[in-house]
């Protein structure tokens, strides 16, 4: 089971492909000055990734857009978020939006976690190798972690005897 966590901005889509404890960070970046050109460039990169690297057995979890004061910035973030959802839908990859406070609460332990809190938790879970990643990549990693745990739990919870099987010999 592979999960992709995504954090979007108007210039970058940070993705983390998580498979158990192994992960790969992929950042799609556009340096175009024109917003229209940036979106086209991000779309091209992201669609290629979804088409060539993912399958319908994988799952995408995208961080919802946090509250933004700038109307134009919000509109652009919505475009990037929607483009990611459309690509996932087009290639039949399940896609779920994740509330920012929800993943922070469940993974970091605080719905209002700071950037430092997120970095510290990522390092605790995945080790020193995460210290080289951007904050966007760390957020995507934690979103992927949230998605992986959620998918694992649903798979486990769908089998009522799995708890007994897991703890066989410990509890009877």
Secondary structure by P-SEA (a helix, b strand, c coil): cbbbbbbbcccbbbbbbccccbbbbbbbbbccccaaaaaaaaaaaaaaaaaccccccbbbbbbcccccccaaaaaaaaaaaaaaaaaaaaaccbbbbbbaaaaaaaccccccccaaaaaaaaaaacccccccccaaaaaaaaaaaaaaaaaaaaaaaaccaaaaaaaccccc
